[in-house]
Amino acid sequence: MGDALGAPFEFGLAGVFSTRFPVPATENEMCGGGGWDAGEATDDTQMAVHLAESLLERGGLDLPDVFARFQRWAACDPKDIGLQTEDVLTNGMPWDRAAATHFRTNHRAAGNGSLMRATTSAVYFAGRGQDATMDAARRIAALTHGDPATWEGTAVFHDLLRVALEGDDPVAALPGSLALVDPDHRERYSTVLAPRWHPDDATEFNGAVWPCLGSAVWALRTTSGYEDAIRAAIDLGGDTDTVAAVTGGLAGAVYGADAIPVRWTEPLHVPLPGSGERVLRLPELTDLARRLAG
Ligand SMILES: [Mg+2]
């Protein structure tokens, strides 16, 4: 939901969303633009769905299968694809070496591209406990991202969803998640997840994993409902679709599906390059979520 709402505002300035839609619910904010139809989900959700279908059809985490599905998707000309993700999926290396090879030659590989697609896997692994869900997050992230910073951020996200789906407060549980972050990366995540951190404090563009996760938690922490959390995330500007997608995953787990307005769910659709002409709408997405939650 956050992905489709945020996509038309990608790379825009802060505040553009609330300038255009100053009062919530007076018109449909699912407006389209920037090459996206109203309600059309982008690569974030497309990859999340491919990951979900692999988990369900393989009955668990089959990393070569996930990688192959991502490759088929990348080969079918999705409207958007992260630069790093595209390189890793098309560089001809096998699934267990492609991302590491990219990281060795480019060094900078800490984009938010593994975090953006992690809601489905977070739901799937939530019931298996803290260690299992954080471990799965790291391994899935490593398929496309060789920088361990992205593994740790995705692992924290998985754990926050686990806590929320158990009915507890993920913000209150942050210290417990951070304690399991690799010590080499703990300080940086402690900074962006601290109560007083604000997205303006970020030292990188929010297309990087640290400010993206920090901004999503900030949006959750500083609002009191699903809609307001998403609005706050998009209003940060920058990588709006992904920051809002990550925020939507967290806020959805906290507030539940009933908190999502019908005016947003009605136009929502997820085209699936790499999977024929399928386009998933609310009934298919709801069914997918139910099966992931098992
Ligand atoms: Mg996107």
py3Dmol code that shows the C-alpha trace and the ligand (Angstrom):
import py3Dmol

protein = """\
ATOM      1  CA  MET A   1       0.000   0.000   0.000  1.00  0.00           C
ATOM      2  CA  GLY A   2       2.745   2.447   0.937  1.00  0.00           C
ATOM      3  CA  ASP A   3       4.630   1.482  -2.207  1.00  0.00           C
ATOM      4  CA  ALA A   4       1.710   2.316  -4.517  1.00  0.00           C
ATOM      5  CA  LEU A   5       0.867   5.512  -2.627  1.00  0.00           C
ATOM      6  CA  GLY A   6       4.447   6.709  -2.535  1.00  0.00           C
ATOM      7  CA  ALA A   7       5.521   5.823  -6.077  1.00  0.00           C
ATOM      8  CA  PRO A   8       4.222   9.002  -7.803  1.00  0.00           C
ATOM      9  CA  PHE A   9       6.218  11.106  -5.322  1.00  0.00           C
ATOM     10  CA  GLU A  10       9.565   9.326  -5.702  1.00  0.00           C
ATOM     11  CA  PHE A  11      12.569  11.668  -5.619  1.00  0.00           C
ATOM     12  CA  GLY A  12      10.285  14.585  -4.775  1.00  0.00           C
ATOM     13  CA  LEU A  13      10.816  17.101  -2.019  1.00  0.00           C
ATOM     14  CA  ALA A  14       9.561  16.811   1.512  1.00  0.00           C
ATOM     15  CA  GLY A  15       5.972  17.907   2.088  1.00  0.00           C
ATOM     16  CA  VAL A  16       4.729  17.452  -1.484  1.00  0.00           C
ATOM     17  CA  PHE A  17       2.209  14.790  -0.493  1.00  0.00           C
ATOM     18  CA  SER A  18       0.517  16.779   2.275  1.00  0.00           C
ATOM     19  CA  THR A  19       0.530  19.904   0.114  1.00  0.00           C
ATOM     20  CA  ARG A  20      -1.424  18.034  -2.540  1.00  0.00           C
ATOM     21  CA  PHE A  21      -3.620  16.184  -0.018  1.00  0.00           C
ATOM     22  CA  PRO A  22      -3.802  18.500   3.003  1.00  0.00           C
ATOM     23  CA  VAL A  23      -6.786  16.809   4.605  1.00  0.00           C
ATOM     24  CA  PRO A  24      -6.837  13.000   4.854  1.00  0.00           C
ATOM     25  CA  ALA A  25      -9.761  11.178   3.267  1.00  0.00           C
ATOM     26  CA  THR A  26     -11.269  14.118   1.394  1.00  0.00           C
ATOM     27  CA  GLU A  27     -10.153  12.632  -1.902  1.00  0.00           C
ATOM     28  CA  ASN A  28      -8.311   9.518  -2.992  1.00  0.00           C
ATOM     29  CA  GLU A  29      -4.578   9.984  -2.457  1.00  0.00           C
ATOM     30  CA  MET A  30      -3.915   6.917  -4.639  1.00  0.00           C
ATOM     31  CA  CYS A  31      -3.312   9.281  -7.529  1.00  0.00           C
ATOM     32  CA  GLY A  32      -0.732   7.721  -9.864  1.00  0.00           C
ATOM     33  CA  GLY A  33       1.880   9.697 -11.759  1.00  0.00           C
ATOM     34  CA  GLY A  34       5.536   9.524 -12.705  1.00  0.00           C
ATOM     35  CA  GLY A  35       4.779   6.613 -15.026  1.00  0.00           C
ATOM     36  CA  TRP A  36       2.667   4.738 -12.464  1.00  0.00           C
ATOM     37  CA  ASP A  37      -1.071   4.147 -12.762  1.00  0.00           C
ATOM     38  CA  ALA A  38      -3.230   4.970  -9.763  1.00  0.00           C
ATOM     39  CA  GLY A  39      -2.822   2.083  -7.328  1.00  0.00           C
ATOM     40  CA  GLU A  40       0.016   0.406  -9.223  1.00  0.00           C
ATOM     41  CA  ALA A  41       2.656  -1.192  -7.011  1.00  0.00           C
ATOM     42  CA  THR A  42       6.319  -0.982  -7.996  1.00  0.00           C
ATOM     43  CA  ASP A  43       9.346  -3.262  -7.807  1.00  0.00           C
ATOM     44  CA  ASP A  44       9.233  -3.287  -4.000  1.00  0.00           C
ATOM     45  CA  THR A  45       5.948  -5.162  -3.905  1.00  0.00           C
ATOM     46  CA  GLN A  46       6.606  -7.146  -7.068  1.00  0.00           C
ATOM     47  CA  MET A  47       9.733  -8.649  -5.538  1.00  0.00           C
ATOM     48  CA  ALA A  48       7.921  -9.183  -2.230  1.00  0.00           C
ATOM     49  CA  VAL A  49       5.237 -11.197  -4.027  1.00  0.00           C
ATOM     50  CA  HIS A  50       7.765 -13.305  -5.949  1.00  0.00           C
ATOM     51  CA  LEU A  51       9.518 -13.999  -2.643  1.00  0.00           C
ATOM     52  CA  ALA A  52       6.188 -14.899  -1.007  1.00  0.00           C
ATOM     53  CA  GLU A  53       5.230 -17.300  -3.765  1.00  0.00           C
ATOM     54  CA  SER A  54       8.583 -19.029  -3.548  1.00  0.00           C
ATOM     55  CA  LEU A  55       8.211 -19.516   0.226  1.00  0.00           C
ATOM     56  CA  LEU A  56       4.710 -20.938  -0.191  1.00  0.00           C
ATOM     57  CA  GLU A  57       5.349 -23.127  -3.235  1.00  0.00           C
ATOM     58  CA  ARG A  58       8.685 -24.476  -1.958  1.00  0.00           C
ATOM     59  CA  GLY A  59       7.371 -24.912   1.576  1.00  0.00           C
ATOM     60  CA  GLY A  60      10.203 -22.882   3.064  1.00  0.00           C
ATOM     61  CA  LEU A  61      13.300 -20.934   2.201  1.00  0.00           C
ATOM     62  CA  ASP A  62      14.785 -22.180  -1.075  1.00  0.00           C
ATOM     63  CA  LEU A  63      17.388 -19.510  -1.856  1.00  0.00           C
ATOM     64  CA  PRO A  64      18.261 -20.674  -5.400  1.00  0.00           C
ATOM     65  CA  ASP A  65      14.532 -20.686  -6.223  1.00  0.00           C
ATOM     66  CA  VAL A  66      14.038 -17.150  -4.880  1.00  0.00           C
ATOM     67  CA  PHE A  67      17.047 -15.966  -6.863  1.00  0.00           C
ATOM     68  CA  ALA A  68      15.765 -17.635 -10.052  1.00  0.00           C
ATOM     69  CA  ARG A  69      12.356 -15.975  -9.639  1.00  0.00           C
ATOM     70  CA  PHE A  70      14.014 -12.596  -9.115  1.00  0.00           C
ATOM     71  CA  GLN A  71      16.100 -13.207 -12.261  1.00  0.00           C
ATOM     72  CA  ARG A  72      13.016 -14.080 -14.347  1.00  0.00           C
ATOM     73  CA  TRP A  73      11.363 -10.918 -13.044  1.00  0.00           C
ATOM     74  CA  ALA A  74      14.415  -8.752 -13.864  1.00  0.00           C
ATOM     75  CA  ALA A  75      14.572 -10.217 -17.377  1.00  0.00           C
ATOM     76  CA  CYS A  76      10.965  -9.184 -18.085  1.00  0.00           C
ATOM     77  CA  ASP A  77      11.587  -5.442 -18.033  1.00  0.00           C
ATOM     78  CA  PRO A  78       9.895  -4.311 -14.820  1.00  0.00           C
ATOM     79  CA  LYS A  79       9.074  -0.583 -14.949  1.00  0.00           C
ATOM     80  CA  ASP A  80      11.539   0.004 -12.122  1.00  0.00           C
ATOM     81  CA  ILE A  81      14.427  -1.985 -10.673  1.00  0.00           C
ATOM     82  CA  GLY A  82      17.189  -0.920  -8.314  1.00  0.00           C
ATOM     83  CA  LEU A  83      20.554  -0.411 -10.006  1.00  0.00           C
ATOM     84  CA  GLN A  84      22.331  -2.759  -7.656  1.00  0.00           C
ATOM     85  CA  THR A  85      19.601  -5.393  -7.762  1.00  0.00           C
ATOM     86  CA  GLU A  86      19.625  -5.327 -11.551  1.00  0.00           C
ATOM     87  CA  ASP A  87      23.378  -5.757 -11.732  1.00  0.00           C
ATOM     88  CA  VAL A  88      23.402  -8.666  -9.287  1.00  0.00           C
ATOM     89  CA  LEU A  89      20.518 -10.442 -11.034  1.00  0.00           C
ATOM     90  CA  THR A  90      22.009 -10.049 -14.509  1.00  0.00           C
ATOM     91  CA  ASN A  91      25.769 -10.404 -13.975  1.00  0.00           C
ATOM     92  CA  GLY A  92      25.712 -14.098 -14.836  1.00  0.00           C
ATOM     93  CA  MET A  93      27.070 -15.262 -11.490  1.00  0.00           C
ATOM     94  CA  PRO A  94      25.408 -18.087  -9.527  1.00  0.00           C
ATOM     95  CA  TRP A  95      22.937 -17.250  -6.745  1.00  0.00           C
ATOM     96  CA  ASP A  96      25.450 -17.690  -3.943  1.00  0.00           C
ATOM     97  CA  ARG A  97      28.169 -15.502  -5.470  1.00  0.00           C
ATOM     98  CA  ALA A  98      26.406 -12.782  -7.476  1.00  0.00           C
ATOM     99  CA  ALA A  99      25.820 -10.289  -4.653  1.00  0.00           C
ATOM    100  CA  ALA A 100      29.180 -10.879  -2.973  1.00  0.00           C
ATOM    101  CA  THR A 101      30.966 -10.355  -6.281  1.00  0.00           C
ATOM    102  CA  HIS A 102      29.111  -7.097  -6.833  1.00  0.00           C
ATOM    103  CA  PHE A 103      30.002  -5.906  -3.322  1.00  0.00           C
ATOM    104  CA  ARG A 104      33.690  -6.734  -3.770  1.00  0.00           C
ATOM    105  CA  THR A 105      33.926  -4.618  -6.905  1.00  0.00           C
ATOM    106  CA  ASN A 106      31.578  -1.754  -5.960  1.00  0.00           C
ATOM    107  CA  HIS A 107      31.963  -1.624  -2.163  1.00  0.00           C
ATOM    108  CA  ARG A 108      28.937   0.602  -1.724  1.00  0.00           C
ATOM    109  CA  ALA A 109      25.987  -1.784  -1.638  1.00  0.00           C
ATOM    110  CA  ALA A 110      23.923  -0.678   1.342  1.00  0.00           C
ATOM    111  CA  GLY A 111      20.787   0.333  -0.542  1.00  0.00           C
ATOM    112  CA  ASN A 112      17.331  -0.309   0.869  1.00  0.00           C
ATOM    113  CA  GLY A 113      16.514  -2.889  -1.828  1.00  0.00           C
ATOM    114  CA  SER A 114      16.478  -5.905   0.475  1.00  0.00           C
ATOM    115  CA  LEU A 115      14.471  -4.099   3.133  1.00  0.00           C
ATOM    116  CA  MET A 116      11.797  -2.911   0.705  1.00  0.00           C
ATOM    117  CA  ARG A 117      10.644  -6.421  -0.191  1.00  0.00           C
ATOM    118  CA  ALA A 118      10.845  -8.028   3.267  1.00  0.00           C
ATOM    119  CA  THR A 119       7.280  -7.725   4.578  1.00  0.00           C
ATOM    120  CA  THR A 120       6.140 -11.006   3.042  1.00  0.00           C
ATOM    121  CA  SER A 121       9.062 -13.006   4.385  1.00  0.00           C
ATOM    122  CA  ALA A 122       8.692 -11.287   7.760  1.00  0.00           C
ATOM    123  CA  VAL A 123       5.083 -12.483   7.982  1.00  0.00           C
ATOM    124  CA  TYR A 124       6.067 -15.991   6.885  1.00  0.00           C
ATOM    125  CA  PHE A 125       8.861 -16.389   9.444  1.00  0.00           C
ATOM    126  CA  ALA A 126       7.225 -14.458  12.305  1.00  0.00           C
ATOM    127  CA  GLY A 127       5.873 -17.585  13.957  1.00  0.00           C
ATOM    128  CA  ARG A 128       9.232 -19.327  13.983  1.00  0.00           C
ATOM    129  CA  GLY A 129      10.839 -17.171  16.629  1.00  0.00           C
ATOM    130  CA  GLN A 130      13.332 -14.373  16.858  1.00  0.00           C
ATOM    131  CA  ASP A 131      16.517 -16.158  15.816  1.00  0.00           C
ATOM    132  CA  ALA A 132      14.893 -17.976  12.900  1.00  0.00           C
ATOM    133  CA  THR A 133      13.224 -14.904  11.427  1.00  0.00           C
ATOM    134  CA  MET A 134      16.340 -12.734  11.749  1.00  0.00           C
ATOM    135  CA  ASP A 135      18.484 -15.473  10.199  1.00  0.00           C
ATOM    136  CA  ALA A 136      16.079 -15.874   7.267  1.00  0.00           C
ATOM    137  CA  ALA A 137      16.064 -12.113   6.716  1.00  0.00           C
ATOM    138  CA  ARG A 138      19.849 -12.021   6.477  1.00  0.00           C
ATOM    139  CA  ARG A 139      20.010 -14.898   4.008  1.00  0.00           C
ATOM    140  CA  ILE A 140      17.304 -13.471   1.732  1.00  0.00           C
ATOM    141  CA  ALA A 141      18.898 -10.009   1.822  1.00  0.00           C
ATOM    142  CA  ALA A 142      22.259 -11.516   0.876  1.00  0.00           C
ATOM    143  CA  LEU A 143      20.815 -12.807  -2.402  1.00  0.00           C
ATOM    144  CA  THR A 144      20.998  -9.320  -3.881  1.00  0.00           C
ATOM    145  CA  HIS A 145      22.955  -7.271  -1.341  1.00  0.00           C
ATOM    146  CA  GLY A 146      26.528  -8.119  -0.426  1.00  0.00           C
ATOM    147  CA  ASP A 147      26.884  -5.487   2.278  1.00  0.00           C
ATOM    148  CA  PRO A 148      26.219  -7.028   5.717  1.00  0.00           C
ATOM    149  CA  ALA A 149      24.689  -3.705   6.824  1.00  0.00           C
ATOM    150  CA  THR A 150      21.653  -4.553   4.669  1.00  0.00           C
ATOM    151  CA  TRP A 151      21.388  -8.021   6.215  1.00  0.00           C
ATOM    152  CA  GLU A 152      21.262  -6.554   9.695  1.00  0.00           C
ATOM    153  CA  GLY A 153      18.695  -3.872   8.829  1.00  0.00           C
ATOM    154  CA  THR A 154      16.442  -6.427   7.167  1.00  0.00           C
ATOM    155  CA  ALA A 155      16.839  -8.708  10.194  1.00  0.00           C
ATOM    156  CA  VAL A 156      15.715  -5.910  12.525  1.00  0.00           C
ATOM    157  CA  PHE A 157      12.686  -5.278  10.301  1.00  0.00           C
ATOM    158  CA  HIS A 158      11.764  -8.980  10.365  1.00  0.00           C
ATOM    159  CA  ASP A 159      11.981  -8.963  14.138  1.00  0.00           C
ATOM    160  CA  LEU A 160       9.851  -5.823  14.524  1.00  0.00           C
ATOM    161  CA  LEU A 161       7.101  -7.447  12.452  1.00  0.00           C
ATOM    162  CA  ARG A 162       7.355 -10.598  14.560  1.00  0.00           C
ATOM    163  CA  VAL A 163       6.806  -8.550  17.707  1.00  0.00           C
ATOM    164  CA  ALA A 164       3.918  -6.586  16.183  1.00  0.00           C
ATOM    165  CA  LEU A 165       2.170  -9.712  14.908  1.00  0.00           C
ATOM    166  CA  GLU A 166       2.384 -11.159  18.421  1.00  0.00           C
ATOM    167  CA  GLY A 167       0.412  -8.103  19.519  1.00  0.00           C
ATOM    168  CA  ASP A 168       3.273  -6.349  21.284  1.00  0.00           C
ATOM    169  CA  ASP A 169       4.749  -2.899  20.645  1.00  0.00           C
ATOM    170  CA  PRO A 170       7.648  -3.160  18.162  1.00  0.00           C
ATOM    171  CA  VAL A 171       9.040   0.228  19.177  1.00  0.00           C
ATOM    172  CA  ALA A 172       9.274  -0.893  22.796  1.00  0.00           C
ATOM    173  CA  ALA A 173      10.974  -4.102  21.629  1.00  0.00           C
ATOM    174  CA  LEU A 174      13.713  -2.312  19.676  1.00  0.00           C
ATOM    175  CA  PRO A 175      16.437  -2.860  22.303  1.00  0.00           C
ATOM    176  CA  GLY A 176      15.821  -6.609  22.117  1.00  0.00           C
ATOM    177  CA  SER A 177      16.172  -6.598  18.334  1.00  0.00           C
ATOM    178  CA  LEU A 178      19.267  -4.404  18.422  1.00  0.00           C
ATOM    179  CA  ALA A 179      20.923  -6.752  20.905  1.00  0.00           C
ATOM    180  CA  LEU A 180      20.939  -9.434  18.191  1.00  0.00           C
ATOM    181  CA  VAL A 181      22.406  -7.167  15.511  1.00  0.00           C
ATOM    182  CA  ASP A 182      25.971  -7.976  14.541  1.00  0.00           C
ATOM    183  CA  PRO A 183      28.212  -5.875  16.834  1.00  0.00           C
ATOM    184  CA  ASP A 184      29.938  -4.312  13.829  1.00  0.00           C
ATOM    185  CA  HIS A 185      26.628  -2.765  12.791  1.00  0.00           C
ATOM    186  CA  ARG A 186      24.846  -2.234  16.084  1.00  0.00           C
ATOM    187  CA  GLU A 187      25.931   1.339  16.764  1.00  0.00           C
ATOM    188  CA  ARG A 188      24.753   2.644  13.420  1.00  0.00           C
ATOM    189  CA  TYR A 189      21.344   1.030  13.800  1.00  0.00           C
ATOM    190  CA  SER A 190      21.102   2.165  17.425  1.00  0.00           C
ATOM    191  CA  THR A 191      21.576   5.721  16.150  1.00  0.00           C
ATOM    192  CA  VAL A 192      18.819   5.712  13.516  1.00  0.00           C
ATOM    193  CA  LEU A 193      16.407   3.775  15.734  1.00  0.00           C
ATOM    194  CA  ALA A 194      16.892   5.961  18.808  1.00  0.00           C
ATOM    195  CA  PRO A 195      13.779   7.730  20.165  1.00  0.00           C
ATOM    196  CA  ARG A 196      15.139  11.202  19.410  1.00  0.00           C
ATOM    197  CA  TRP A 197      16.413  10.439  15.909  1.00  0.00           C
ATOM    198  CA  HIS A 198      14.652  12.389  13.141  1.00  0.00           C
ATOM    199  CA  PRO A 199      14.896  11.686   9.397  1.00  0.00           C
ATOM    200  CA  ASP A 200      16.534  15.113   9.004  1.00  0.00           C
ATOM    201  CA  ASP A 201      19.449  13.716  11.040  1.00  0.00           C
ATOM    202  CA  ALA A 202      20.220  11.157   8.327  1.00  0.00           C
ATOM    203  CA  THR A 203      23.745  11.205   6.960  1.00  0.00           C
ATOM    204  CA  GLU A 204      22.744   9.458   3.720  1.00  0.00           C
ATOM    205  CA  PHE A 205      19.871   9.713   1.203  1.00  0.00           C
ATOM    206  CA  ASN A 206      16.931   7.598   2.381  1.00  0.00           C
ATOM    207  CA  GLY A 207      17.596   5.136  -0.439  1.00  0.00           C
ATOM    208  CA  ALA A 208      20.234   3.713   1.914  1.00  0.00           C
ATOM    209  CA  VAL A 209      19.230   1.013   4.365  1.00  0.00           C
ATOM    210  CA  TRP A 210      19.909   2.869   7.667  1.00  0.00           C
ATOM    211  CA  PRO A 211      17.832   6.045   7.154  1.00  0.00           C
ATOM    212  CA  CYS A 212      15.149   4.033   5.360  1.00  0.00           C
ATOM    213  CA  LEU A 213      14.589   1.768   8.363  1.00  0.00           C
ATOM    214  CA  GLY A 214      15.038   4.662  10.773  1.00  0.00           C
ATOM    215  CA  SER A 215      12.480   6.761   8.881  1.00  0.00           C
ATOM    216  CA  ALA A 216       9.926   3.940   8.849  1.00  0.00           C
ATOM    217  CA  VAL A 217      10.267   3.460  12.606  1.00  0.00           C
ATOM    218  CA  TRP A 218      10.130   7.241  13.094  1.00  0.00           C
ATOM    219  CA  ALA A 219       6.891   7.389  11.035  1.00  0.00           C
ATOM    220  CA  LEU A 220       5.391   4.624  13.175  1.00  0.00           C
ATOM    221  CA  ARG A 221       6.608   6.125  16.434  1.00  0.00           C
ATOM    222  CA  THR A 222       5.401   9.680  15.787  1.00  0.00           C
ATOM    223  CA  THR A 223       1.892   8.888  14.523  1.00  0.00           C
ATOM    224  CA  SER A 224      -1.048   7.024  15.976  1.00  0.00           C
ATOM    225  CA  GLY A 225      -2.668   5.301  13.018  1.00  0.00           C
ATOM    226  CA  TYR A 226      -2.011   3.476   9.762  1.00  0.00           C
ATOM    227  CA  GLU A 227      -2.943   6.322   7.419  1.00  0.00           C
ATOM    228  CA  ASP A 228      -0.964   8.932   9.306  1.00  0.00           C
ATOM    229  CA  ALA A 229       2.137   6.727   9.417  1.00  0.00           C
ATOM    230  CA  ILE A 230       2.055   6.288   5.644  1.00  0.00           C
ATOM    231  CA  ARG A 231       1.435   9.999   5.074  1.00  0.00           C
ATOM    232  CA  ALA A 232       4.384  10.895   7.304  1.00  0.00           C
ATOM    233  CA  ALA A 233       6.643   8.486   5.418  1.00  0.00           C
ATOM    234  CA  ILE A 234       5.745   9.816   1.948  1.00  0.00           C
ATOM    235  CA  ASP A 235       6.032  13.390   3.153  1.00  0.00           C
ATOM    236  CA  LEU A 236       9.728  12.841   3.860  1.00  0.00           C
ATOM    237  CA  GLY A 237      10.361  12.930   0.109  1.00  0.00           C
ATOM    238  CA  GLY A 238      13.207  11.077  -1.567  1.00  0.00           C
ATOM    239  CA  ASP A 239      12.711   7.340  -1.955  1.00  0.00           C
ATOM    240  CA  THR A 240       9.053   7.685  -1.061  1.00  0.00           C
ATOM    241  CA  ASP A 241       7.761   4.386  -2.401  1.00  0.00           C
ATOM    242  CA  THR A 242      10.259   2.314  -0.468  1.00  0.00           C
ATOM    243  CA  VAL A 243      10.196   4.300   2.791  1.00  0.00           C
ATOM    244  CA  ALA A 244       6.395   4.107   2.686  1.00  0.00           C
ATOM    245  CA  ALA A 245       6.481   0.399   1.774  1.00  0.00           C
ATOM    246  CA  VAL A 246       8.636  -0.357   4.815  1.00  0.00           C
ATOM    247  CA  THR A 247       6.473   1.895   6.982  1.00  0.00           C
ATOM    248  CA  GLY A 248       3.343   0.202   5.648  1.00  0.00           C
ATOM    249  CA  GLY A 249       4.701  -3.207   6.583  1.00  0.00           C
ATOM    250  CA  LEU A 250       5.307  -2.093  10.144  1.00  0.00           C
ATOM    251  CA  ALA A 251       2.091  -0.088  10.483  1.00  0.00           C
ATOM    252  CA  GLY A 252       0.051  -2.871   8.912  1.00  0.00           C
ATOM    253  CA  ALA A 253       1.392  -5.363  11.429  1.00  0.00           C
ATOM    254  CA  VAL A 254       0.593  -2.966  14.274  1.00  0.00           C
ATOM    255  CA  TYR A 255      -2.852  -1.714  13.228  1.00  0.00           C
ATOM    256  CA  GLY A 256      -4.163  -4.609  11.124  1.00  0.00           C
ATOM    257  CA  ALA A 257      -5.817  -4.824   7.731  1.00  0.00           C
ATOM    258  CA  ASP A 258      -9.009  -3.140   8.933  1.00  0.00           C
ATOM    259  CA  ALA A 259      -7.066   0.097   9.418  1.00  0.00           C
ATOM    260  CA  ILE A 260      -6.397   0.352   5.666  1.00  0.00           C
ATOM    261  CA  PRO A 261      -9.017   2.517   3.956  1.00  0.00           C
ATOM    262  CA  VAL A 262     -11.061   1.025   1.131  1.00  0.00           C
ATOM    263  CA  ARG A 263     -10.307   4.030  -1.068  1.00  0.00           C
ATOM    264  CA  TRP A 264      -6.689   2.784  -1.032  1.00  0.00           C
ATOM    265  CA  THR A 265      -7.303  -0.962  -1.337  1.00  0.00           C
ATOM    266  CA  GLU A 266      -9.792  -0.630  -4.208  1.00  0.00           C
ATOM    267  CA  PRO A 267      -7.334   0.658  -6.867  1.00  0.00           C
ATOM    268  CA  LEU A 268      -4.334  -1.311  -5.532  1.00  0.00           C
ATOM    269  CA  HIS A 269      -2.853  -3.743  -8.049  1.00  0.00           C
ATOM    270  CA  VAL A 270       0.470  -5.533  -8.412  1.00  0.00           C
ATOM    271  CA  PRO A 271       1.630  -6.390 -11.939  1.00  0.00           C
ATOM    272  CA  LEU A 272       4.034  -9.330 -11.886  1.00  0.00           C
ATOM    273  CA  PRO A 273       6.665  -9.263 -14.629  1.00  0.00           C
ATOM    274  CA  GLY A 274       8.203 -12.727 -14.800  1.00  0.00           C
ATOM    275  CA  SER A 275       4.910 -14.417 -14.095  1.00  0.00           C
ATOM    276  CA  GLY A 276       2.911 -14.099 -17.295  1.00  0.00           C
ATOM    277  CA  GLU A 277       0.283 -11.409 -17.435  1.00  0.00           C
ATOM    278  CA  ARG A 278      -0.825 -11.835 -13.842  1.00  0.00           C
ATOM    279  CA  VAL A 279      -1.923  -8.754 -11.931  1.00  0.00           C
ATOM    280  CA  LEU A 280      -2.724  -9.259  -8.246  1.00  0.00           C
ATOM    281  CA  ARG A 281      -5.562  -7.285  -6.687  1.00  0.00           C
ATOM    282  CA  LEU A 282      -6.974  -7.203  -3.185  1.00  0.00           C
ATOM    283  CA  PRO A 283      -8.527 -10.720  -3.129  1.00  0.00           C
ATOM    284  CA  GLU A 284      -5.295 -12.348  -4.335  1.00  0.00           C
ATOM    285  CA  LEU A 285      -3.144 -10.206  -2.039  1.00  0.00           C
ATOM    286  CA  THR A 286      -5.337 -10.972   0.961  1.00  0.00           C
ATOM    287  CA  ASP A 287      -5.197 -14.669   0.166  1.00  0.00           C
ATOM    288  CA  LEU A 288      -1.419 -14.488  -0.145  1.00  0.00           C
ATOM    289  CA  ALA A 289      -1.139 -12.748   3.226  1.00  0.00           C
ATOM    290  CA  ARG A 290      -3.355 -15.344   4.912  1.00  0.00           C
ATOM    291  CA  ARG A 291      -1.296 -18.221   3.544  1.00  0.00           C
ATOM    292  CA  LEU A 292       1.964 -16.522   4.587  1.00  0.00           C
ATOM    293  CA  ALA A 293       0.621 -16.118   8.099  1.00  0.00           C
ATOM    294  CA  GLY A 294      -0.185 -19.825   7.975  1.00  0.00           C
TER     295      GLY A 294
END
"""
ligand_1 = """\
1
MG
Mg 9.998 0.999 -6.018
"""
view = py3Dmol.view(width=600, height=400)
view.addModel(protein, "pdb")
view.setStyle({"model": 0}, {"cartoon": {"style": "trace"}})
view.addModel(ligand_1, "xyz")
view.setStyle({"model": 1}, {"stick": {}})
view.zoomTo()
view.show()
